């Protein structure tokens, strides 16, 4: 865990630049409250007061999982970049040093591995590092899951002239034993006992792991995919938050523009958690009462946040999500 000597360091970890904090405080009267809540969350993480992430598996038990290492080469601002991770980590640095690039790399890997995205849907030629002439990008990550260590590697080749790209290598190992290996257009899948299945040709445009369905003999691979799907990878931008949801999303977009669609999905699965969220927000946000998804059209729901106070006595006043300040929206997101 990185150690910090003052609250100023935590401010920088949240906003990236002191100017951002000044701008937000001047524009929204409740932004300092948002900053204080962010600091509280970070301090609770550092004291292990927030439980570690868990993932359910087929035998009914829960296993802790954690990303321990990330390697990125020739992607945006990152060249031969390696990051060793502890349980709690804060990325601090000047603008343009690559903090957002780390999140974008994790996001594209998640989309490839868990959502079967095409490589050209999540990447472009502009993602190559501008001052590099090499055409290959490499991504690696290490994940601990219960007592197991997973290593994942992905190599992407770009054709600059034709503005095309393809996956030329994808490897997943479990405790140093291969369970999936794709090279030069051919994929090799392994059973949970590490015995080989027949090799087969595969599409260069997709992650081979991402297209595999769960089976009784590939539970190790399935657990890895499930763990990756549980990551919440966001670089929140409150002005992009949409107040209406015409469908449900099981994942958050990188800038959280689909927050209401995601909330619509998770709120139906975890009513107890939503009640706890309301209690936390009543402490963090003066006057907060509740959040409701109001029907506003066929299959459309609009998020309304209700506040108490003013001259209306005990009555509450509803506000659309996009009517709240950036600071208020961030408070709701952080607590959710």
C-alpha positions as CSV (number, residue, x, y, z in Angstrom):
1,X,0.0,0.0,0.0
2,X,1.3,3.4,-0.8
3,X,1.6,5.7,2.2
4,X,0.7,9.4,2.3
5,X,1.8,12.0,4.8
6,X,-1.1,14.4,4.5
7,X,-4.7,14.8,3.4
8,X,-3.3,16.9,0.5
9,X,-1.9,13.6,-1.0
10,X,-5.4,12.0,-0.8
11,X,-6.9,15.1,-2.5
12,X,-4.4,14.6,-5.4
13,X,-5.3,10.9,-5.6
14,X,-8.9,11.8,-6.0
15,X,-8.8,14.7,-8.4
16,X,-5.3,14.4,-10.0
17,X,-4.6,18.1,-9.9
18,X,-5.1,20.8,-7.2
19,X,-6.7,23.0,-9.8
20,X,-9.5,20.5,-10.3
21,X,-10.4,20.6,-6.6
22,X,-10.4,24.5,-6.6
23,X,-12.7,24.5,-9.7
24,X,-15.1,22.1,-8.2
25,X,-15.3,23.8,-4.9
26,X,-16.0,27.2,-6.6
27,X,-18.7,25.7,-8.8
28,X,-20.6,23.5,-6.3
29,X,-21.2,24.4,-2.7
30,X,-21.3,20.8,-1.5
31,X,-18.1,19.7,-3.3
32,X,-16.0,19.8,-0.1
33,X,-18.5,17.4,1.5
34,X,-17.9,15.1,-1.5
35,X,-14.1,15.4,-1.0
36,X,-14.5,14.6,2.7
37,X,-16.6,11.5,1.9
38,X,-14.0,10.3,-0.6
39,X,-11.3,10.7,2.1
40,X,-13.4,8.7,4.5
41,X,-13.8,5.9,2.0
42,X,-10.1,5.8,1.4
43,X,-9.3,5.8,5.1
44,X,-11.8,2.9,5.7
45,X,-10.1,1.0,2.9
46,X,-6.7,1.5,4.5
47,X,-8.1,0.3,7.9
48,X,-9.7,-2.7,6.2
49,X,-13.1,-1.5,7.4
50,X,-14.6,-2.2,4.0
51,X,-14.8,-5.9,3.3
52,X,-12.7,-7.4,0.5
53,X,-14.3,-8.3,-2.8
54,X,-15.7,-11.8,-2.9
55,X,-16.8,-14.1,-5.8
56,X,-19.3,-17.0,-5.5
57,X,-18.3,-20.3,-7.0
58,X,-20.2,-23.5,-7.8
59,X,-19.6,-25.2,-4.5
60,X,-21.4,-22.4,-2.6
61,X,-18.3,-21.0,-1.0
62,X,-16.9,-17.5,-1.5
63,X,-13.3,-16.8,-2.5
64,X,-11.4,-13.5,-2.2
65,X,-9.8,-12.3,-5.5
66,X,-7.3,-9.5,-6.1
67,X,-5.4,-8.0,-9.0
68,X,-1.8,-8.2,-8.1
69,X,0.1,-7.1,-11.2
70,X,-0.5,-5.2,-14.4
71,X,1.8,-4.9,-17.4
72,X,1.1,-2.6,-20.4
73,X,3.3,-1.9,-23.4
74,X,2.8,0.5,-26.3
75,X,-0.7,1.7,-25.2
76,X,-1.4,5.4,-25.1
77,X,1.1,6.9,-22.6
78,X,2.3,3.6,-21.3
79,X,5.5,1.9,-22.6
80,X,6.9,-1.1,-20.8
81,X,4.8,-0.2,-17.8
82,X,4.6,-2.6,-14.9
83,X,2.4,-2.0,-11.8
84,X,2.5,-4.1,-8.7
85,X,-0.7,-3.8,-6.7
86,X,-1.6,-4.2,-3.0
87,X,-5.0,-4.6,-1.5
88,X,-5.5,-0.8,-1.6
89,X,-3.8,1.4,-4.2
90,X,-4.0,5.1,-5.0
91,X,-2.6,6.3,-8.4
92,X,-1.0,9.8,-8.0
93,X,0.8,11.8,-10.6
94,X,0.7,14.9,-12.9
95,X,-1.8,15.3,-15.7
96,X,-0.8,13.2,-18.7
97,X,1.4,10.7,-16.8
98,X,-0.9,7.7,-17.6
99,X,-3.4,7.3,-14.7
100,X,-6.4,7.2,-17.0
101,X,-4.5,4.9,-19.5
102,X,-4.3,2.3,-16.8
103,X,-8.1,2.4,-16.3
104,X,-8.7,2.3,-20.1
105,X,-6.4,-0.8,-20.4
106,X,-8.3,-2.6,-17.7
107,X,-11.6,-1.6,-19.2
108,X,-10.7,-3.0,-22.7
109,X,-9.4,-6.2,-21.2
110,X,-12.6,-6.7,-19.2
111,X,-14.7,-6.1,-22.3
112,X,-12.7,-8.6,-24.4
113,X,-12.7,-11.3,-21.7
114,X,-16.2,-11.0,-20.3
115,X,-18.4,-9.4,-22.9
116,X,-17.1,-10.9,-26.1
117,X,-16.3,-7.6,-27.7
118,X,-14.5,-7.4,-31.0
119,X,-11.0,-6.0,-30.8
120,X,-11.8,-3.1,-33.1
121,X,-14.8,-2.2,-31.0
122,X,-12.7,-1.4,-28.0
123,X,-9.4,-0.3,-29.6
124,X,-8.2,1.9,-32.4
125,X,-4.9,2.8,-34.1
126,X,-4.8,5.9,-31.9
127,X,-4.3,3.7,-28.9
128,X,-0.8,3.0,-30.0
129,X,1.8,5.1,-28.2
130,X,2.5,8.0,-30.6
131,X,6.3,8.1,-30.1
132,X,6.7,4.3,-30.8
133,X,7.0,2.8,-34.2
134,X,6.3,-0.8,-33.1
135,X,3.0,-2.4,-34.2
136,X,2.5,-4.8,-31.3
137,X,0.8,-4.0,-28.0
138,X,1.1,-6.3,-25.0
139,X,-1.1,-6.5,-21.9
140,X,-0.6,-8.8,-18.9
141,X,-2.3,-9.2,-15.6
142,X,-1.9,-11.4,-12.5
143,X,-4.9,-12.3,-10.4
144,X,-5.0,-14.2,-7.1
145,X,-8.2,-16.1,-6.5
146,X,-8.4,-18.0,-3.2
147,X,-5.2,-20.0,-3.2
148,X,-4.7,-19.9,-7.0
149,X,-2.6,-17.5,-9.2
150,X,-3.9,-16.7,-12.7
151,X,-1.6,-15.1,-15.3
152,X,-3.2,-13.6,-18.4
153,X,-1.3,-12.3,-21.5
154,X,-2.7,-10.6,-24.6
155,X,-0.7,-9.4,-27.7
156,X,-2.4,-7.3,-30.4
157,X,-0.9,-6.6,-33.8
158,X,-1.7,-3.4,-35.8
159,X,-1.6,-2.9,-39.5
160,X,-1.0,0.8,-39.7
161,X,-1.5,1.1,-43.5
162,X,-4.9,-0.8,-43.5
163,X,-5.9,0.6,-40.1
164,X,-6.7,-2.9,-38.9
165,X,-5.7,-4.9,-35.8
166,X,-5.9,-8.5,-34.7
167,X,-5.1,-10.7,-31.7
168,X,-2.0,-12.8,-32.3
169,X,-1.5,-14.3,-28.9
170,X,-3.7,-14.9,-25.8
171,X,-2.6,-17.0,-22.9
172,X,-4.1,-17.9,-19.6
173,X,-2.3,-20.0,-17.0
174,X,-3.5,-21.3,-13.6
175,X,-0.6,-21.9,-11.1
176,X,1.8,-21.8,-14.1
177,X,-0.2,-24.5,-15.9
178,X,-1.8,-23.4,-19.2
179,X,-5.6,-23.6,-19.4
180,X,-6.0,-21.6,-22.7
181,X,-3.4,-20.8,-25.4
182,X,-4.1,-19.0,-28.7
183,X,-1.3,-18.4,-31.2
184,X,-1.2,-17.7,-34.9
185,X,-4.9,-18.3,-35.5
186,X,-5.2,-21.6,-33.5
187,X,-6.6,-22.0,-30.0
188,X,-5.7,-24.7,-27.5
189,X,-8.1,-25.3,-24.6
190,X,-7.2,-27.4,-21.5
191,X,-9.4,-29.2,-19.0
192,X,-9.3,-28.5,-15.3
193,X,-6.8,-31.3,-14.9
194,X,-4.6,-29.5,-17.5
195,X,-5.1,-32.2,-20.2
196,X,-5.4,-30.9,-23.7
197,X,-8.4,-30.7,-25.9
198,X,-8.1,-30.8,-29.7
199,X,-6.6,-27.6,-31.2
200,X,-9.0,-25.6,-33.3
201,X,-8.9,-22.5,-35.5
202,X,-10.3,-19.3,-34.1
203,X,-11.2,-15.7,-35.1
204,X,-8.3,-13.2,-34.7
205,X,-10.8,-10.4,-33.9
206,X,-12.1,-11.8,-30.6
207,X,-10.8,-13.1,-27.3
208,X,-10.9,-16.8,-27.3
209,X,-11.5,-16.9,-23.6
210,X,-14.3,-14.4,-24.0
211,X,-16.3,-16.6,-26.3
212,X,-16.0,-19.8,-24.2
213,X,-19.1,-20.9,-22.2
214,X,-19.0,-22.4,-18.7
215,X,-18.6,-26.1,-18.6
216,X,-18.0,-28.7,-15.9
217,X,-14.5,-29.3,-17.1
218,X,-13.3,-25.7,-17.4
219,X,-14.3,-24.2,-14.0
220,X,-10.9,-22.7,-13.5
221,X,-11.3,-20.6,-16.7
222,X,-14.9,-19.8,-15.7
223,X,-13.8,-18.5,-12.3
224,X,-11.2,-16.3,-13.9
225,X,-13.8,-14.8,-16.2
226,X,-16.3,-14.3,-13.3
227,X,-13.6,-12.5,-11.3
228,X,-12.7,-10.2,-14.1
229,X,-16.4,-9.4,-14.6
230,X,-16.7,-8.3,-11.0
231,X,-14.2,-5.4,-11.4
232,X,-15.7,-2.0,-11.4
233,X,-13.5,0.1,-13.6
234,X,-14.5,3.7,-13.8
235,X,-13.2,7.2,-14.4
236,X,-16.4,9.1,-13.4
237,X,-17.5,12.1,-15.3
238,X,-20.7,13.4,-13.7
239,X,-21.9,15.7,-16.6
240,X,-22.2,12.5,-18.7
241,X,-24.5,10.7,-16.3
242,X,-27.8,10.0,-18.0
243,X,-30.9,10.4,-15.9
244,X,-33.0,7.9,-17.9
245,X,-32.7,4.2,-18.5
246,X,-34.5,2.3,-21.3
247,X,-32.8,-1.0,-20.4
248,X,-30.6,-2.6,-17.7
249,X,-26.9,-2.9,-17.8
250,X,-24.9,-5.4,-15.7
251,X,-21.7,-3.3,-16.0
252,X,-20.7,0.3,-15.6
253,X,-19.2,2.2,-18.6
254,X,-15.8,3.7,-18.1
255,X,-17.2,7.2,-17.5
256,X,-20.3,5.9,-15.7
257,X,-22.6,7.5,-18.3
258,X,-24.9,4.4,-17.9
259,X,-25.0,4.6,-14.1
260,X,-28.9,4.7,-14.0
261,X,-29.1,1.6,-16.3
262,X,-26.6,-0.2,-14.0
263,X,-28.4,0.9,-10.8
264,X,-31.7,-0.3,-12.3
265,X,-30.0,-3.7,-12.7
266,X,-28.3,-4.0,-9.3
267,X,-31.2,-2.5,-7.3
268,X,-33.5,-5.4,-8.2
269,X,-30.9,-8.0,-7.1
270,X,-29.9,-6.4,-3.8
271,X,-32.7,-4.6,-2.0
272,X,-31.0,-4.9,1.3
273,X,-28.0,-3.2,0.0
274,X,-30.1,-0.4,-1.4
275,X,-31.6,0.3,2.0
276,X,-28.0,0.5,3.5
277,X,-27.1,2.9,0.7
278,X,-29.9,5.2,1.6
279,X,-28.8,5.2,5.3
280,X,-25.2,6.1,4.2
281,X,-26.4,8.9,1.9
282,X,-28.6,10.4,4.6
283,X,-25.4,10.8,6.7
284,X,-23.3,12.1,3.8
285,X,-25.8,14.3,1.9
286,X,-27.8,16.8,3.9
287,X,-31.5,16.5,3.3
288,X,-31.3,13.3,1.3
289,X,-34.3,11.0,1.6
290,X,-34.4,8.3,-1.1
291,X,-33.8,7.3,-4.7
292,X,-36.6,6.2,-6.9
293,X,-36.8,5.0,-10.5
294,X,-40.0,6.5,-11.9
295,X,-41.7,5.1,-15.0
296,X,-41.4,7.8,-17.7
297,X,-42.3,5.9,-20.9
298,X,-42.5,2.5,-22.4
299,X,-39.6,0.5,-20.7
300,X,-38.1,3.8,-19.6
301,X,-37.2,4.7,-16.0
302,X,-36.0,8.1,-14.8
303,X,-33.9,8.4,-11.6
304,X,-35.4,10.8,-9.1
305,X,-33.6,11.7,-5.9
306,X,-35.8,13.0,-3.1
307,X,-34.7,15.6,-0.5
308,X,-36.3,16.9,2.6
309,X,-36.3,20.5,3.7
310,X,-37.4,23.9,2.5
311,X,-40.8,25.3,3.3
312,X,-42.7,22.2,2.3
313,X,-42.6,20.8,5.8
314,X,-42.4,17.0,6.0
315,X,-42.8,16.6,2.2
316,X,-39.9,15.6,0.0
317,X,-38.9,17.2,-3.3
318,X,-37.8,15.1,-6.3
319,X,-34.9,16.0,-8.5
320,X,-33.7,14.3,-11.7
321,X,-30.1,12.9,-11.5
322,X,-29.0,15.5,-14.1
323,X,-30.5,18.3,-11.9
324,X,-28.0,17.6,-9.1
325,X,-24.6,19.2,-8.8
326,X,-21.5,17.2,-9.9
327,X,-20.6,16.8,-6.2
328,X,-23.9,15.4,-5.3
329,X,-23.8,12.9,-8.2
330,X,-20.3,11.8,-7.2
331,X,-21.5,11.3,-3.6
332,X,-24.2,9.0,-4.8
333,X,-21.9,7.1,-7.1
334,X,-19.1,6.6,-4.5
335,X,-21.5,5.3,-1.9
336,X,-23.3,3.0,-4.4
